Amino acid sequence: MAQVSATGSSVGGAGGDSEGEEQEDPSSSSPDEVLEVGDSLKKLNVQDETQNANDELAAFRQQWQRELEANATPKKTTPPKQKQFTEPISDEEKAKQLFLSGIEMERRGRLYEAIQHYKYSLQILPDVEKRLHNELQAEIPEEEVIETEDRVPKVVYAEDDEEEIEGEDRSLASKFRRILELKGALCEPELETRDAHISWLPYEVVIEILRWVVSSELDVFSLDQVSNVCRGLYVAAREPAIWRSLCVNTWGVECDTVAPHPYISWRQMYMARPRVHLHGVYISKTTYVRHGDKCYQNEFYQSWFLIDYYRYIRFFADGTVLMWTTPDEPQSCVSHLKNRQFKHGLGIMPGHYRVVGEKVVIVVKRVNQEKKPVAASNTRFRSRHKEIEQQQEQTFHVELELSGSRSARNSRMEWRHYAACTRRDQWTQFELTPGKFPPFRFSRVRSYMAEAEAPLPTCYNN
């Protein structure tokens, strides 16, 4: 028993020592060491979590890469970008831009700049306005086009049965007149528009406009140009009243009462009978050789000169004529013969003419300015000053014969008679040699008929 207790005591003593040692550990460790141990444990936990996250991220990337490689498609090879060069703008686009800029400036009230833009655009492309109009019409939606057609209905004319009409009448004017009767209108606009058109005018007003085209100067060339526009104006330009007025103003009221003639219309009479052209000038060029003076250094040398001079004849509708002989070329002379009121001092001779059959009879006068004698300031030397004789007035009588080809009738005039007379009725007739008096040839001058001061006079039936 004693051993057991001893053993137990010994055991208990030993246990008491161990407990005493365990109780000494917490008491022996400091608080700082406890904190360091806790921080180290936390760091270990964080490192473990970071390592796990990195592993998961790497696994996710590997799986994603495998999916991309499995679903990979061949890449399209794109060619390297080339430098884009701006193409130069065309003349048409440039003209359109200038015209549209002019419209915008006109809306803003800048009229001067607008006119400049319009001018430059028309110089580049004359029909720029028409092309812009066509483009704008093409861009209009169908609904707007339908509304426009409802507002301005398009008249549908009967189709031209030209073969049938040609079988009825071979005359072109009669054929066109028949077509216009079927259509019921003189002419029709090429493009649909809301603006007023010449086809709206009555036929009488159109004839009056054509009388202004012919004017009091009998400009038949412009009338022929108008007739080339369309069928309606072709028919109107052949109105018998216009051509009757032309014949009466050219040959007089009794032009139709002369001997029987083969003309079936007034127009045929005017085109077939001999007459002078009024929309230009007749020109004759003369060339001759003149002997020069001998050279004092070499008696065997003698100079020769080639002389050129021109004769001009300008006819007017009222029977007036201007005749001019000058060495100047036509480019610098035709402007002086535009009007009846010519510039004095140039040598232009006014007069009158009349057409008799195929001959043109012309009478012109040359009036020189009177020169007064020079008065001497001292009577002692008066005898030394000679009085300048007063030059007399000269009258020239010319007869020319009209000729020409079938395509250019009355475009040539041949000399038939030429004489000069002074106040004393002394006539001097010139010898008409081909070298000194070559024929006249007609040349058209556009500026002569550019303006109309009065319409063609109307001739009323007696």
RODO-2510 file (C-alpha; in nm, 4 decimals, decimal comma):
residues 462
     n   res          X          Y          Z
     1     m     0,0000     0,0000     0,0000
     2     a     0,2822     0,2117     0,0828
     3     q     0,4293     0,1455    -0,2618
     4     v     0,1148     0,2229    -0,4344
     5     s     0,0830     0,5456    -0,2659
     6     a     0,4394     0,6084    -0,3224
     7     t     0,3990     0,5331    -0,6827
     8     g     0,0932     0,7369    -0,6996
     9     s     0,2606     1,0106    -0,5253
    10     s     0,5496     0,9837    -0,7455
    11     v     0,3271     0,9838    -1,0411
    12     g     0,1334     1,2612    -0,9051
    13     g     0,4508     1,4432    -0,8346
    14     a     0,5626     1,3877    -1,1794
    15     g     0,2283     1,5064    -1,3055
    16     g     0,2530     1,7977    -1,0850
    17     d     0,5857     1,8847    -1,2370
    18     s     0,4535     1,8608    -1,5904
    19     e     0,1610     2,0744    -1,5163
    20     g     0,3880     2,3133    -1,3585
    21     e     0,5986     2,3214    -1,6759
    22     e     0,2942     2,3770    -1,9008
    23     q     0,1817     2,6565    -1,6866
    24     e     0,5212     2,8132    -1,7113
    25     d     0,5161     2,8272    -2,1061
    26     p     0,2385     3,0835    -2,1433
    27     s     0,3731     3,2796    -1,8599
    28     s     0,7212     3,2684    -2,0053
    29     s     0,6172     3,3840    -2,3776
    30     s     0,5688     3,7586    -2,4449
    31     p     0,2668     3,9236    -2,6290
    32     d     0,4810     4,0353    -2,9232
    33     e     0,5739     3,6811    -3,0038
    34     v     0,2089     3,5821    -3,0029
    35     l     0,1266     3,8561    -3,2545
    36     e     0,4119     3,7584    -3,4847
    37     v     0,2936     3,3998    -3,4834
    38     g    -0,0632     3,5131    -3,5731
    39     d     0,0626     3,7328    -3,8579
    40     s     0,2735     3,4534    -4,0000
    41     l    -0,0255     3,2234    -3,9967
    42     k    -0,2367     3,4790    -4,1797
    43     k     0,0362     3,5257    -4,4409
    44     l     0,0514     3,1578    -4,4987
    45     n    -0,3268     3,1454    -4,5531
    46     v    -0,3163     3,4407    -4,7981
    47     q    -0,0300     3,2880    -4,9931
    48     d    -0,2188     2,9639    -5,0207
    49     e    -0,5286     3,1433    -5,1496
    50     t    -0,3239     3,3450    -5,4051
    51     q    -0,1515     3,0333    -5,5268
    52     n    -0,4870     2,8615    -5,5709
    53     a    -0,6255     3,1606    -5,7639
    54     n    -0,3225     3,1682    -5,9957
    55     d    -0,3576     2,8013    -6,0596
    56     e    -0,7259     2,8397    -6,1454
    57     l    -0,6475     3,1346    -6,3760
    58     a    -0,3747     2,9405    -6,5564
    59     a    -0,6097     2,6452    -6,6008
    60     f    -0,8809     2,8764    -6,7382
    61     r    -0,6364     3,0295    -6,9852
    62     q    -0,5192     2,6907    -7,1060
    63     q    -0,8780     2,5741    -7,1567
    64     w    -0,9659     2,8975    -7,3418
    65     q    -0,6610     2,8621    -7,5650
    66     r    -0,7633     2,5060    -7,6546
    67     e    -1,1158     2,6206    -7,7493
    68     l    -0,9773     2,8985    -7,9659
    69     e    -0,7432     2,6626    -8,1469
    70     a    -1,0272     2,4135    -8,2009
    71     n    -1,2572     2,6799    -8,3506
    72     a    -0,9834     2,8689    -8,5345
    73     t    -1,0679     2,9821    -8,8987
    74     p    -0,8187     3,0859    -9,1693
    75     k    -0,7517     3,4542    -9,1459
    76     k    -0,8243     3,6740    -9,4412
    77     t    -0,5154     3,8312    -9,5810
    78     t    -0,5841     4,1980    -9,6275
    79     p    -0,3633     4,3685    -9,8842
    80     p    -0,1632     4,6608    -9,7561
    81     k    -0,3464     4,9858    -9,7797
    82     q    -0,2452     5,1804   -10,0813
    83     k    -0,2273     5,5535   -10,0814
    84     q    -0,5520     5,6989   -10,2075
    85     f    -0,4929     5,9707   -10,4578
    86     t    -0,7729     6,2254   -10,5004
    87     e    -0,8869     6,2213   -10,8610
    88     p    -0,8905     6,5620   -11,0298
    89     i    -1,2393     6,7095   -11,0533
    90     s    -1,3888     6,7147   -11,4030
    91     d    -1,4943     7,0303   -11,5860
    92     e    -1,8594     6,9322   -11,5597
    93     e    -1,8470     6,8904   -11,1813
    94     k    -1,6530     7,2123   -11,1456
    95     a    -1,9104     7,4012   -11,3529
    96     k    -2,1967     7,2537   -11,1488
    97     q    -2,0324     7,3511   -10,8213
    98     l    -1,9789     7,7063   -10,9440
    99     f    -2,3398     7,7319   -11,0603
   100     l    -2,4763     7,6018   -10,7294
   101     s    -2,2493     7,8437   -10,5429
   102     g    -2,3921     8,1238   -10,7535
   103     i    -2,7460     8,0190   -10,6583
   104     e    -2,6542     8,0201   -10,2894
   105     m    -2,4932     8,3637   -10,3142
   106     e    -2,7963     8,4984   -10,4991
   107     r    -3,0187     8,3791   -10,2146
   108     r    -2,7978     8,5612    -9,9655
   109     g    -2,8201     8,8827   -10,1660
   110     r    -2,4614     8,8799   -10,2910
   111     l    -2,5569     8,9433   -10,6519
   112     y    -2,2160     9,0490   -10,7828
   113     e    -2,0452     8,7315   -10,6623
   114     a    -2,3364     8,5254   -10,7937
   115     i    -2,2983     8,6746   -11,1415
   116     q    -1,9258     8,5963   -11,1391
   117     h    -1,9923     8,2332   -11,0475
   118     y    -2,2615     8,2031   -11,3170
   119     k    -2,0229     8,3524   -11,5719
   120     y    -1,7373     8,1141   -11,4916
   121     s    -1,9666     7,8103   -11,4893
   122     l    -2,1137     7,8971   -11,8301
   123     q    -1,7676     7,9496   -11,9731
   124     i    -1,6680     7,5985   -11,8655
   125     l    -1,9976     7,4278   -11,9595
   126     p    -2,2550     7,6318   -12,1553
   127     d    -2,5472     7,3937   -12,0822
   128     v    -2,4718     7,3496   -11,7112
   129     e    -2,8147     7,4809   -11,6096
   130     k    -2,9939     7,2264   -11,8271
   131     r    -2,7844     6,9399   -11,6924
   132     l    -2,8491     7,0421   -11,3332
   133     h    -3,2202     7,0634   -11,4082
   134     n    -3,2180     6,7114   -11,5514
   135     e    -3,0339     6,5765   -11,2480
   136     l    -3,2743     6,7425   -11,0057
   137     q    -3,5730     6,6102   -11,1990
   138     a    -3,4273     6,2585   -11,1840
   139     e    -3,3821     6,2844   -10,8052
   140     i    -3,7457     6,3842   -10,7388
   141     p    -3,9419     6,0936   -10,5822
   142     e    -4,2242     5,9388   -10,7794
   143     e    -4,4889     6,0807   -10,5462
   144     e    -4,3729     6,4368   -10,6115
   145     v    -4,3657     6,3726   -10,9849
   146     i    -4,7241     6,2490   -10,9699
   147     e    -4,8304     6,5611   -10,7807
   148     t    -4,6590     6,7809   -11,0398
   149     e    -4,8319     6,6006   -11,3217
   150     d    -5,1617     6,6538   -11,1462
   151     r    -5,0954     7,0269   -11,1234
   152     v    -4,9656     7,0650   -11,4808
   153     p    -5,1314     6,7967   -11,6906
   154     k    -4,9410     6,6815   -11,9917
   155     v    -5,1309     6,7039   -12,3169
   156     v    -5,1150     6,3849   -12,5209
   157     y    -5,1264     6,4592   -12,8904
   158     a    -5,2177     6,2295   -13,1691
   159     e    -4,9310     6,0371   -13,3221
   160     d    -4,7892     6,1636   -13,6496
   161     d    -4,8982     5,9587   -13,9428
   162     e    -4,6202     6,0960   -14,1604
   163     e    -4,6372     5,8285   -14,4280
   164     e    -5,0040     5,8965   -14,4931
   165     i    -4,9500     6,2720   -14,5004
   166     e    -4,6538     6,2347   -14,7330
   167     g    -4,8743     6,0473   -14,9744
   168     e    -5,1292     6,3293   -14,9675
   169     d    -4,8924     6,6228   -15,0159
   170     r    -4,5214     6,6273   -15,0909
   171     s    -4,4698     6,9878   -14,9826
   172     l    -4,2788     7,0047   -14,6541
   173     a    -4,4653     7,3129   -14,5340
   174     s    -4,8037     7,1535   -14,6115
   175     k    -4,6928     6,8353   -14,4399
   176     f    -4,5953     7,0219   -14,1224
   177     r    -4,9150     7,2267   -14,1342
   178     r    -5,1208     6,9077   -14,1476
   179     i    -4,9300     6,7626   -13,8479
   180     l    -4,9903     7,0795   -13,6466
   181     e    -5,3608     7,0639   -13,7236
   182     l    -5,3727     6,7104   -13,5848
   183     k    -5,1843     6,8137   -13,2714
   184     g    -5,3815     7,1323   -13,2170
   185     a    -5,0772     7,3382   -13,1104
   186     l    -4,8073     7,5404   -13,2815
   187     c    -4,5289     7,3801   -13,0783
   188     e    -4,4702     7,2051   -12,7472
   189     p    -4,1984     7,2369   -12,4792
   190     e    -3,9155     6,9869   -12,4863
   191     l    -3,9166     6,9612   -12,1034
   192     e    -4,2184     6,9902   -11,8754
   193     t    -4,2119     7,3231   -11,6950
   194     r    -4,4369     7,5506   -11,4934
   195     d    -4,3071     7,8646   -11,6648
   196     a    -4,4826     8,0293   -11,9566
   197     h    -4,3958     7,8856   -12,2980
   198     i    -4,4157     8,0382   -12,6443
   199     s    -4,6712     7,7726   -12,7423
   200     w    -4,9233     7,9488   -12,5157
   201     l    -4,9201     8,2614   -12,7368
   202     p    -5,1844     8,3109   -13,0049
   203     y    -5,0763     8,2610   -13,3629
   204     e    -5,1186     8,6331   -13,4388
   205     v    -4,8737     8,7257   -13,1614
   206     v    -4,6176     8,4789   -13,2963
   207     i    -4,6466     8,6384   -13,6412
   208     e    -4,5917     8,9822   -13,4865
   209     i    -4,2782     8,8524   -13,3146
   210     l    -4,1514     8,7250   -13,6496
   211     r    -4,2111     9,0694   -13,7988
   212     w    -3,9775     9,2081   -13,5345
   213     v    -3,7255     8,9380   -13,6235
   214     v    -3,7298     9,0501   -13,9865
   215     s    -3,7418     9,4169   -13,8748
   216     s    -3,7530     9,7182   -14,1001
   217     e    -3,4098     9,6211   -14,2377
   218     l    -3,5569     9,3095   -14,4064
   219     d    -3,3421     9,0558   -14,2236
   220     v    -3,4503     8,7407   -14,4064
   221     f    -3,1457     8,5481   -14,2849
   222     s    -3,2644     8,5663   -13,9214
   223     l    -3,6131     8,4585   -14,0254
   224     d    -3,4639     8,1516   -14,1897
   225     q    -3,2712     8,0752   -13,8697
   226     v    -3,5946     8,0897   -13,6664
   227     s    -3,7656     7,8475   -13,9043
   228     n    -3,5040     7,5834   -13,8197
   229     v    -3,6164     7,5642   -13,4549
   230     c    -3,9279     7,3471   -13,4872
   231     r    -4,2185     7,2575   -13,7166
   232     g    -4,4471     7,5256   -13,5782
   233     l    -4,2036     7,8102   -13,6356
   234     y    -4,1177     7,6626   -13,9751
   235     v    -4,4819     7,7000   -14,0754
   236     a    -4,5161     8,0439   -13,9146
   237     a    -4,2017     8,1697   -14,0910
   238     r    -4,3694     8,0913   -14,4233
   239     e    -4,6752     8,3028   -14,3551
   240     p    -4,7733     8,4649   -14,6889
   241     a    -4,8366     8,8040   -14,5240
   242     i    -4,4726     8,8285   -14,4137
   243     w    -4,3347     8,7452   -14,7572
   244     r    -4,5761     8,9808   -14,9313
   245     s    -4,4481     9,2641   -14,7113
   246     l    -4,0921     9,1666   -14,8006
   247     c    -4,1661     9,1767   -15,1739
   248     v    -4,3482     9,5098   -15,1560
   249     n    -4,0706     9,6723   -14,9518
   250     t    -3,8108     9,5413   -15,1980
   251     w    -3,9665     9,6052   -15,5430
   252     g    -4,2592     9,8330   -15,4698
   253     v    -4,6361     9,7970   -15,4524
   254     e    -4,6686     9,6997   -15,8185
   255     c    -4,4247     9,4082   -15,7937
   256     d    -4,7096     9,1633   -15,8625
   257     t    -4,8626     9,3549   -16,1504
   258     v    -4,5617     9,3315   -16,3803
   259     a    -4,5604     9,0961   -16,6785
   260     p    -4,6850     8,7429   -16,6048
   261     h    -4,4451     8,5607   -16,3758
   262     p    -4,4075     8,1916   -16,2913
   263     y    -4,4085     8,2399   -15,9124
   264     i    -4,6737     8,0511   -15,7168
   265     s    -4,6136     8,2250   -15,3827
   266     w    -4,4734     8,5445   -15,2395
   267     r    -4,1825     8,3567   -15,0847
   268     q    -4,0870     8,1992   -15,4149
   269     m    -4,0916     8,5412   -15,5764
   270     y    -3,8659     8,6889   -15,3109
   271     m    -3,6184     8,4002   -15,3263
   272     a    -3,6077     8,3714   -15,7077
   273     r    -3,6082     8,7326   -15,8268
   274     p    -3,2774     8,9230   -15,8413
   275     r    -3,2203     9,1397   -15,5333
   276     v    -2,9337     9,2691   -15,3226
   277     h    -2,8398     9,1271   -14,9844
   278     l    -2,8823     9,3615   -14,6894
   279     h    -2,7214     9,1690   -14,4025
   280     g    -2,3632     9,2304   -14,5118
   281     v    -2,1388     9,4168   -14,7527
   282     y    -2,0174     9,3636   -15,1107
   283     i    -1,6369     9,3772   -15,1387
   284     s    -1,4111     9,4125   -15,4418
   285     k    -1,0320     9,3918   -15,4122
   286     t    -0,8069     9,5499   -15,6754
   287     t    -0,4345     9,4835   -15,7054
   288     y    -0,1922     9,6583   -15,9372
   289     v     0,1819     9,7205   -15,9715
   290     r     0,3234    10,0729   -15,9486
   291     h     0,6670    10,1799   -16,0734
   292     g     0,8981    10,3332   -15,8203
   293     d     1,1652    10,5999   -15,8625
   294     k     1,5088    10,5078   -15,9859
   295     c     1,7844    10,4785   -15,7311
   296     y     2,0394    10,7597   -15,7504
   297     q     2,3185    10,5220   -15,6509
   298     n     2,2411    10,2622   -15,9174
   299     e     2,0736    10,3804   -16,2336
   300     f     1,9991    10,0246   -16,3420
   301     y     1,7897     9,9516   -16,0306
   302     q     1,4179    10,0397   -16,0289
   303     s     1,1728     9,9589   -15,7503
   304     w     0,8243     9,8149   -15,7944
   305     f     0,5318     9,8376   -15,5534
   306     l     0,2331     9,6026   -15,5235
   307     i    -0,0713     9,8137   -15,4347
   308     d    -0,3966     9,6715   -15,2886
   309     y    -0,7162     9,8673   -15,2323
   310     y    -1,0792     9,7756   -15,1710
   311     r    -1,4200     9,8946   -15,2807
   312     y    -1,7120     9,8466   -15,0427
   313     i    -2,0852     9,8761   -15,1171
   314     r    -2,3435     9,8604   -14,8380
   315     f    -2,7149     9,8499   -14,9265
   316     f    -3,0032     9,9457   -14,6962
   317     a    -3,3701     9,8517   -14,7155
   318     d    -3,4922    10,2082   -14,7786
   319     g    -3,2898    10,2454   -15,1005
   320     t    -2,9864    10,4100   -14,9405
   321     v    -2,6368    10,2956   -15,0351
   322     l    -2,2847    10,3688   -14,9106
   323     m    -1,9802    10,3293   -15,1383
   324     w    -1,6233    10,3492   -15,0147
   325     t    -1,2827    10,3084   -15,1801
   326     t    -0,9956    10,2651   -14,9361
   327     p    -0,6696    10,0706   -14,8903
   328     d    -0,7836     9,9461   -14,5469
   329     e    -0,8775     9,5797   -14,5056
   330     p    -1,2372     9,4667   -14,4326
   331     q    -1,1726     9,3913   -14,0630
   332     s    -1,1250     9,7606   -13,9920
   333     c    -1,3792     9,8990   -14,2399
   334     v    -1,7076     9,7103   -14,2093
   335     s    -1,7921     9,8760   -13,8755
   336     h    -1,7945    10,2201   -14,0414
   337     l    -2,0663    10,1031   -14,2829
   338     k    -2,3078     9,9696   -14,0201
   339     n    -2,5375    10,2754   -14,0040
   340     r    -2,6552    10,5342   -14,2490
   341     q    -2,4996    10,8061   -14,0333
   342     f    -2,1378    10,7508   -14,1304
   343     k    -1,8291    10,9331   -14,0136
   344     h    -1,7264    11,2164   -14,2412
   345     g    -1,3721    11,2565   -14,3566
   346     l    -1,3150    10,8907   -14,4465
   347     g    -1,4140    10,9212   -14,8111
   348     i    -1,7466    10,7374   -14,7829
   349     m    -1,9901    10,8393   -15,0568
   350     p    -2,3659    10,8211   -14,9827
   351     g    -2,6308    10,7738   -15,2462
   352     h    -2,9330    10,5750   -15,3630
   353     y    -2,9859    10,2563   -15,5588
   354     r    -3,2603    10,0745   -15,7443
   355     v    -3,2898     9,7192   -15,8728
   356     v    -3,4126     9,6978   -16,2328
   357     g    -3,4304     9,3407   -16,3506
   358     e    -3,0874     9,1909   -16,2935
   359     k    -2,9145     9,5292   -16,2852
   360     v    -2,8455     9,7489   -15,9832
   361     v    -2,8299    10,1197   -16,0660
   362     i    -2,6351    10,3277   -15,8123
   363     v    -2,5903    10,7038   -15,7920
   364     v    -2,3495    10,8356   -15,5275
   365     k    -2,2011    11,1784   -15,4622
   366     r    -1,8699    11,2907   -15,3218
   367     v    -1,8984    11,6208   -15,1404
   368     n    -1,5702    11,7800   -15,0344
   369     q    -1,5563    12,0408   -14,7636
   370     e    -1,5073    12,3916   -14,8976
   371     k    -1,1698    12,5420   -14,8148
   372     k    -1,1636    12,9179   -14,7761
   373     p    -0,8677    13,1138   -14,9101
   374     v    -0,5988    13,1969   -14,6583
   375     a    -0,6227    13,5614   -14,5600
   376     a    -0,2906    13,7425   -14,5382
   377     s    -0,2278    13,9402   -14,2271
   378     n    -0,0290    14,1987   -14,4242
   379     t    -0,1573    14,3415   -14,7501
   380     r     0,1981    14,3933   -14,8671
   381     f     0,2551    14,0164   -14,9108
   382     r    -0,1015    13,9265   -15,0075
   383     s     0,0013    13,8432   -15,3611
   384     r     0,2313    13,5704   -15,2365
   385     h    -0,0611    13,3738   -15,0873
   386     k    -0,2450    13,1793   -15,3543
   387     e    -0,6117    13,1131   -15,3049
   388     i    -0,7070    12,7491   -15,2803
   389     e    -0,9611    12,6643   -15,5449
   390     q    -1,2948    12,5329   -15,4258
   391     q    -1,3267    12,1661   -15,5180
   392     q    -1,6395    12,0793   -15,7084
   393     e    -1,8960    11,8162   -15,6174
   394     q    -1,8663    11,4875   -15,8073
   395     t    -2,1441    11,2465   -15,8980
   396     f    -2,0768    10,8825   -15,9862
   397     h    -2,3119    10,6641   -16,1862
   398     v    -2,2600    10,2887   -16,1452
   399     e    -2,4410     9,9959   -16,3031
   400     l    -2,3800     9,6441   -16,1735
   401     e    -2,5301     9,3105   -16,2771
   402     l    -2,6323     9,0517   -16,0165
   403     s    -2,5207     8,6928   -16,0542
   404     g    -2,4240     8,3936   -15,8435
   405     s    -2,4582     8,0209   -15,8050
   406     r    -2,7668     7,8206   -15,7151
   407     s    -2,6609     7,7859   -15,3526
   408     a    -2,5515     8,1518   -15,3235
   409     r    -2,7814     8,3630   -15,5353
   410     n    -2,7164     8,7345   -15,5837
   411     s    -2,3797     8,7050   -15,4090
   412     r    -2,1796     8,8458   -15,6998
   413     m    -2,1994     9,1740   -15,8938
   414     e    -2,0251     9,2449   -16,2233
   415     w    -1,9338     9,5934   -16,3498
   416     r    -2,1390     9,7103   -16,6477
   417     h    -2,1084    10,0907   -16,6444
   418     y    -1,9070    10,3472   -16,4481
   419     a    -1,9034    10,7212   -16,5133
   420     a    -1,8299    11,0428   -16,3206
   421     c    -1,9820    11,3882   -16,3609
   422     t    -1,8972    11,7364   -16,2316
   423     r    -2,1183    12,0421   -16,1846
   424     r    -2,0708    12,1418   -16,5437
   425     d    -2,2347    11,8211   -16,6642
   426     q    -1,9106    11,6894   -16,8019
   427     w    -1,9322    11,3117   -16,7954
   428     t    -1,6245    11,0937   -16,7900
   429     q    -1,6715    10,7251   -16,8589
   430     f    -1,4206    10,4756   -16,7271
   431     e    -1,2945    10,1784   -16,9205
   432     l    -1,3993     9,8662   -16,7292
   433     t    -1,1030     9,6330   -16,7538
   434     p    -1,1114     9,3116   -16,5439
   435     g    -0,7816     9,3988   -16,3772
   436     k    -0,8908     9,7406   -16,2490
   437     f    -1,2581     9,6616   -16,1882
   438     p    -1,2918     9,3073   -16,0503
   439     p    -1,6404     9,1855   -15,9491
   440     f    -1,7944     9,2398   -15,6049
   441     r    -1,8526     8,9454   -15,3736
   442     f    -2,0933     8,9443   -15,0812
   443     s    -1,9730     8,8929   -14,7246
   444     r    -2,2113     8,8606   -14,4296
   445     v    -2,1572     9,0839   -14,1246
   446     r    -2,3341     8,9626   -13,8092
   447     s    -2,3350     9,2983   -13,6298
   448     y    -2,5423     9,4650   -13,9023
   449     m    -2,8635     9,2857   -13,7982
   450     a    -2,7977     9,2476   -13,4251
   451     e    -3,0673     9,4999   -13,3277
   452     a    -3,4159     9,5812   -13,4550
   453     e    -3,5491     9,9359   -13,4315
   454     a    -3,8888     9,8723   -13,5930
   455     p    -4,0925     9,5736   -13,7161
   456     l    -4,1470     9,4785   -14,0770
   457     p    -4,3978     9,7270   -14,2258
   458     t    -4,7380     9,5744   -14,2906
   459     c    -4,8794     9,5925   -14,6422
   460     y    -5,2580     9,6077   -14,6656
   461     n    -5,4536     9,4809   -14,9625
   462     n    -5,6045     9,7489   -15,1799
***
